[in-house]
C-alpha cells in the first residue's frame, strides 16, 4: 500500500489538466497520482494519455464532488488520501509538511495547506485560505478570508493551527478515518460536503489542522463561479443541511429559524445586487433542505462548532467592522 495517493476528481477539466499536471508530477515524486474522471464529455481522457505517470480511474457517471470521491476512494489503497482540485498549482515540498504532521499527530484526522490566489499570489484564496471555522449559526469563514474580504498574506497565519474544517480544494485525510465515516454525504453533491465531513470527524474526537508550511495556489470557481444561481442554491441548501445533520438538537430548534431568516435577508441582497434567480435559489434551497430532513443522514454524535473565535461572524463583520480574522477575539 502506498503512503499517499493524490487524487484529482476531474469533470471537463482538460485545460486545468494540461496546465497543472506537469507541476504536480514534478513536485509529488513521493506520492501516487490518480485522476478519477467523473464521466467528462470534453477531451480530458485524451489529455491524460500524455501523462503516463498518472493513473486514470474512469467513473461511469458524474457523481458530483461528494459522490465522485466516494466512488474513487473506495477503489484506492493508501494510508493518506490527498484530495486535490484540478485547478490547483502545487509548490515544491508541498506534501512533506502535511504527511509529517499526520505521522507525528495520530489524533488529527485531516489537514490542509495554506491556499493562496493563483492570480494574486500575495493574497489568500476564498476556498480555505489558512484554515476554516464556523460561527454558532454555521456560517463558514477562514483565517485570511471573511465573506468576500481576502487578506494579504504577510506570514501572519504561518503557524500550524487547529481548525474546524479543512477545505476540499486540497484536503489530506487518513484513509481509515474517511472509510470509517463512510466518506462524504453524497446528497450534498458539491459545496460544503467537506465541512459536514469535518464536523462528523470532530464529533468522533479527531482534530484538524492547517499546516501552512505547505502552500498551494488555487484558481477557484473553476466549475461553478459565484455568479451562478446553481452555486447559490447548493451553498444555501447545504449550509442549512449542515445544521440539521450536526447541530445538537437542543440548539437546533431556535438556531435553525434564525438562520433561515438571515439567509432570506441575504437572498434579498442577492436579488438587488445580481438577479431574482439568486433569491429564488435561496428560497428553493431552504424548501429542499427542510423537505429532506427526515431522509438526511443524521450525525448521532452531534456537537457545537469548536474551536470558534466568534459567536457571530455576521455581527463581527457587518456591525463591528472586523474584516480580518486577526481582528476577532481568541485568534492565533
C-alpha positions as CSV (number, residue, x, y, z in Angstrom):
1,X,0.0,0.0,0.0
2,X,1.4,3.4,-0.9
3,X,1.8,6.1,1.7
4,X,0.0,8.9,-0.1
5,X,-2.4,9.0,-3.0
6,X,-3.0,12.3,-4.6
7,X,-6.5,12.1,-6.2
8,X,-7.9,14.6,-8.6
9,X,-11.6,14.3,-9.3
10,X,-12.0,15.7,-12.8
11,X,-15.0,16.8,-14.8
12,X,-14.5,18.5,-18.1
13,X,-11.2,20.0,-16.8
14,X,-9.0,19.3,-19.8
15,X,-7.5,22.8,-19.7
16,X,-6.6,22.6,-16.0
17,X,-5.1,19.1,-16.5
18,X,-2.8,20.5,-19.2
19,X,-1.9,23.5,-17.1
20,X,-1.3,21.9,-13.7
21,X,-0.5,18.3,-14.0
22,X,3.2,18.9,-15.1
23,X,3.9,20.9,-11.9
24,X,2.0,18.3,-9.8
25,X,4.1,15.5,-11.3
26,X,7.3,17.4,-10.8
27,X,6.7,18.1,-7.1
28,X,5.0,14.9,-6.0
29,X,7.5,12.1,-6.6
30,X,6.8,10.6,-3.1
31,X,3.1,10.1,-4.0
32,X,0.9,8.1,-6.4
33,X,-1.1,10.5,-8.6
34,X,-4.6,9.4,-9.7
35,X,-7.1,11.2,-11.8
36,X,-10.7,10.0,-11.3
37,X,-12.7,11.1,-14.2
38,X,-16.4,12.0,-13.4
39,X,-17.7,11.0,-16.9
40,X,-16.2,14.0,-18.7
41,X,-17.6,15.0,-22.0
42,X,-14.6,17.0,-23.2
43,X,-11.1,15.7,-24.2
44,X,-9.9,15.1,-20.6
45,X,-9.2,11.4,-21.2
46,X,-7.3,12.2,-24.4
47,X,-5.2,14.8,-22.5
48,X,-4.4,12.2,-19.8
49,X,-2.9,9.9,-22.4
50,X,0.0,12.4,-22.5
51,X,0.8,11.8,-18.8
52,X,1.8,8.1,-18.4
53,X,2.9,8.9,-14.8
54,X,-0.8,9.4,-13.8
55,X,-3.2,6.6,-13.2
56,X,-6.6,7.1,-14.6
57,X,-9.8,5.9,-12.9
58,X,-12.9,6.2,-15.1
59,X,-16.2,6.7,-13.3
60,X,-19.4,5.7,-15.1
61,X,-21.3,9.0,-14.5
62,X,-20.9,12.4,-12.9
63,X,-21.4,11.7,-9.3
64,X,-20.6,15.3,-8.2
65,X,-17.7,16.1,-5.9
66,X,-19.0,14.2,-2.9
67,X,-20.2,11.0,-4.6
68,X,-17.4,11.1,-7.1
69,X,-14.7,11.0,-4.4
70,X,-16.6,8.3,-2.5
71,X,-16.7,6.1,-5.7
72,X,-13.0,6.8,-6.4
73,X,-11.5,6.4,-2.9
74,X,-13.3,3.1,-2.4
75,X,-11.1,1.8,-5.2
76,X,-7.8,3.2,-4.0
77,X,-5.5,1.9,-1.3
78,X,-3.2,4.3,0.6
79,X,-2.5,5.4,4.1
80,X,-3.4,9.1,3.3
81,X,-5.7,10.4,0.6
82,X,-4.9,13.9,-0.7
83,X,-8.0,15.2,-2.5
84,X,-6.8,17.9,-4.9
85,X,-8.9,20.2,-7.1
86,X,-7.8,20.1,-10.8
87,X,-7.4,23.9,-10.7
88,X,-4.6,24.0,-8.1
89,X,-0.9,24.7,-8.7
90,X,1.3,23.0,-6.1
91,X,4.7,24.1,-5.0
92,X,7.9,22.2,-4.2
93,X,7.9,20.2,-0.9
94,X,4.1,20.8,-0.6
95,X,3.3,17.2,0.6
96,X,6.1,16.6,3.1
97,X,4.9,19.0,5.9
98,X,1.4,17.6,5.8
99,X,2.5,14.0,5.8
100,X,4.9,14.6,8.6
101,X,2.3,16.3,10.7
102,X,-0.1,13.4,10.4
103,X,2.6,10.9,11.1
104,X,3.5,12.7,14.3
105,X,0.0,13.6,15.5
106,X,-2.3,10.5,15.5
107,X,-5.3,12.4,17.0
108,X,-5.5,14.5,13.9
109,X,-7.7,13.1,11.1
110,X,-7.1,15.6,8.4
111,X,-5.1,18.7,7.4
112,X,-4.9,21.3,4.7
113,X,-2.1,23.6,3.4
114,X,-2.2,27.3,3.1
115,X,-4.2,28.3,-0.1
116,X,-3.5,31.5,-1.9
117,X,-5.0,33.0,-5.0
118,X,-3.2,31.9,-8.2
119,X,-3.9,35.3,-9.9
120,X,-2.8,37.3,-6.8
121,X,-0.3,35.1,-5.0
122,X,0.3,37.6,-2.2
123,X,-3.3,37.2,-1.1
124,X,-5.3,34.3,0.4
125,X,-7.8,32.4,-1.8
126,X,-11.5,32.2,-0.9
127,X,-11.9,28.4,-0.6
128,X,-10.0,27.6,2.5
129,X,-7.3,30.3,2.9
130,X,-5.3,29.2,6.1
131,X,-8.0,27.0,7.7
132,X,-11.8,27.1,8.2
133,X,-14.1,27.8,11.1
134,X,-17.9,28.0,11.7
135,X,-19.7,30.5,13.8
136,X,-22.6,29.5,16.1
137,X,-25.1,29.6,13.3
138,X,-23.0,27.6,10.9
139,X,-21.6,30.4,8.7
140,X,-18.1,29.5,7.4
141,X,-15.1,31.8,7.4
142,X,-11.3,31.3,7.3
143,X,-8.0,32.5,8.6
144,X,-7.3,35.0,5.9
145,X,-10.9,35.3,4.5
146,X,-14.1,36.5,6.0
147,X,-17.0,36.6,3.5
148,X,-15.6,38.3,0.4
149,X,-12.7,40.1,2.2
150,X,-9.4,38.4,1.2
151,X,-6.4,39.3,3.3
152,X,-2.9,39.8,2.0
153,X,-0.6,37.0,3.1
154,X,2.2,38.6,5.1
155,X,3.0,35.5,7.1
156,X,0.6,36.4,9.8
157,X,-1.0,32.9,9.7
158,X,2.1,30.8,9.2
159,X,1.7,28.9,12.5
160,X,0.1,25.5,12.5
161,X,-3.4,26.0,13.8
162,X,-6.3,23.8,14.9
163,X,-9.3,24.5,12.6
164,X,-12.9,23.3,12.5
165,X,-12.9,22.4,8.8
166,X,-10.3,21.8,6.1
167,X,-11.0,22.8,2.5
168,X,-12.0,20.2,0.0
169,X,-9.9,22.0,-2.6
170,X,-6.7,20.4,-1.0
171,X,-7.7,18.0,1.7
172,X,-5.4,15.4,3.2
173,X,-7.2,12.7,5.3
174,X,-6.4,9.4,6.9
175,X,-7.9,6.7,4.7
176,X,-9.1,4.7,7.7
177,X,-11.0,7.8,9.0
178,X,-12.5,8.5,5.6
179,X,-13.8,5.0,5.3
180,X,-14.9,4.8,9.0
181,X,-17.2,7.8,8.5
182,X,-18.5,6.4,5.2
183,X,-16.9,9.2,3.2
184,X,-18.8,12.3,2.2
185,X,-22.5,12.7,2.3
186,X,-23.3,12.2,-1.5
187,X,-26.6,14.1,-1.2
188,X,-24.6,17.3,-0.9
189,X,-23.4,16.7,-4.5
190,X,-21.0,19.7,-4.3
191,X,-20.1,22.5,-1.8
192,X,-19.8,22.1,1.9
193,X,-19.6,18.4,1.9
194,X,-16.1,18.6,3.4
195,X,-17.4,20.8,6.2
196,X,-20.1,18.2,7.0
197,X,-17.4,15.5,6.9
198,X,-15.1,17.5,9.2
199,X,-17.9,18.2,11.6
200,X,-18.7,14.5,11.8
201,X,-15.0,13.8,12.2
202,X,-14.6,16.2,15.1
203,X,-17.7,14.7,16.7
204,X,-15.8,11.4,16.8
205,X,-12.9,13.0,18.6
206,X,-10.5,13.8,15.8
207,X,-8.8,17.1,15.4
208,X,-8.0,19.0,12.2
209,X,-5.2,21.5,11.4
210,X,-3.9,23.9,8.8
211,X,-0.2,23.3,8.0
212,X,0.9,26.5,6.3
213,X,4.4,25.3,5.7
214,X,2.8,23.7,2.7
215,X,1.4,26.2,0.2
216,X,-0.7,25.8,-3.0
217,X,-2.3,28.3,-5.4
218,X,-6.0,28.0,-6.4
219,X,-7.9,29.3,-9.4
220,X,-11.2,28.9,-7.6
221,X,-14.7,28.8,-9.2
222,X,-13.5,26.5,-11.9
223,X,-16.7,24.5,-12.1
224,X,-19.3,26.9,-10.8
225,X,-18.5,30.6,-10.2
226,X,-20.2,32.8,-7.7
227,X,-22.5,34.4,-10.3
228,X,-24.2,31.1,-10.9
229,X,-27.7,30.6,-9.2
230,X,-26.9,26.9,-9.1
231,X,-23.9,27.6,-6.8
232,X,-26.1,29.9,-4.6
233,X,-28.6,27.1,-4.4
234,X,-26.1,24.5,-3.4
235,X,-24.4,26.7,-0.8
236,X,-27.6,27.7,0.9
237,X,-29.2,24.2,0.8
238,X,-26.1,22.5,2.1
239,X,-25.5,25.2,4.7
240,X,-28.9,24.5,6.2
241,X,-28.4,20.8,5.9
242,X,-25.2,21.1,7.9
243,X,-27.1,22.4,10.9
244,X,-30.0,19.9,10.5
245,X,-27.5,17.0,10.5
246,X,-24.9,18.1,13.0
247,X,-26.1,20.7,15.5
248,X,-27.2,19.5,18.9
249,X,-31.0,19.2,18.9
250,X,-31.4,21.4,22.0
251,X,-29.8,24.3,19.9
252,X,-31.3,23.4,16.5
253,X,-34.9,24.3,17.4
254,X,-34.1,28.0,17.8
255,X,-31.0,28.5,15.7
256,X,-32.5,27.0,12.6
257,X,-35.3,29.6,12.3
258,X,-32.9,32.4,13.0
259,X,-30.6,31.1,10.3
260,X,-33.4,30.9,7.8
261,X,-34.4,34.5,8.4
262,X,-30.8,35.7,7.9
263,X,-30.4,33.6,4.8
264,X,-33.6,35.1,3.3
265,X,-32.2,38.6,4.0
266,X,-29.1,37.6,2.1
267,X,-31.3,36.3,-0.7
268,X,-32.9,39.8,-0.9
269,X,-29.5,41.3,-1.2
270,X,-28.6,38.8,-4.0
271,X,-31.8,39.9,-5.8
272,X,-30.8,43.5,-5.5
273,X,-27.2,43.1,-6.4
274,X,-27.4,40.3,-9.0
275,X,-30.8,38.9,-10.1
276,X,-34.1,37.4,-8.9
277,X,-32.8,34.0,-9.8
278,X,-30.4,34.1,-6.8
279,X,-33.3,34.9,-4.4
280,X,-35.3,32.1,-5.9
281,X,-32.3,29.8,-5.4
282,X,-32.1,30.7,-1.7
283,X,-35.8,30.1,-1.3
284,X,-35.7,26.8,-3.1
285,X,-32.6,25.7,-1.2
286,X,-34.4,26.2,2.1
287,X,-37.5,24.3,0.9
288,X,-35.4,21.4,-0.3
289,X,-33.2,21.2,2.8
290,X,-36.3,21.1,5.1
291,X,-38.1,18.6,2.9
292,X,-35.1,16.2,3.1
293,X,-34.8,16.5,6.9
294,X,-36.2,13.1,7.6
295,X,-34.2,11.3,4.9
296,X,-30.9,13.0,5.5
297,X,-28.1,11.0,7.2
298,X,-28.0,12.3,10.8
299,X,-24.9,12.6,12.9
300,X,-25.6,10.7,16.1
301,X,-22.6,12.4,17.9
302,X,-23.7,16.0,17.5
303,X,-21.5,18.8,18.7
304,X,-21.3,22.6,18.8
305,X,-18.8,24.1,16.3
306,X,-15.4,24.5,18.1
307,X,-12.8,25.9,18.0
308,X,-14.7,29.1,17.3
309,X,-13.1,32.5,17.6
310,X,-16.5,34.3,17.4
311,X,-20.1,33.5,18.1
312,X,-21.5,35.5,15.2
313,X,-19.3,36.3,12.2
314,X,-22.2,38.4,10.8
315,X,-22.1,40.6,13.8
316,X,-18.4,40.8,13.9
317,X,-18.1,41.7,10.2
318,X,-21.1,43.9,9.4
319,X,-21.7,45.6,12.8
320,X,-18.3,45.7,14.4
321,X,-16.3,46.2,11.3
322,X,-14.0,43.2,11.9
323,X,-12.9,42.4,8.4
324,X,-9.8,40.2,9.2
325,X,-9.5,37.0,11.1
326,X,-6.9,38.6,13.3
327,X,-9.5,41.2,14.4
328,X,-11.5,38.5,16.1
329,X,-11.0,37.5,19.7
330,X,-9.1,34.4,20.7
331,X,-7.2,34.0,17.4
332,X,-3.7,33.0,16.6
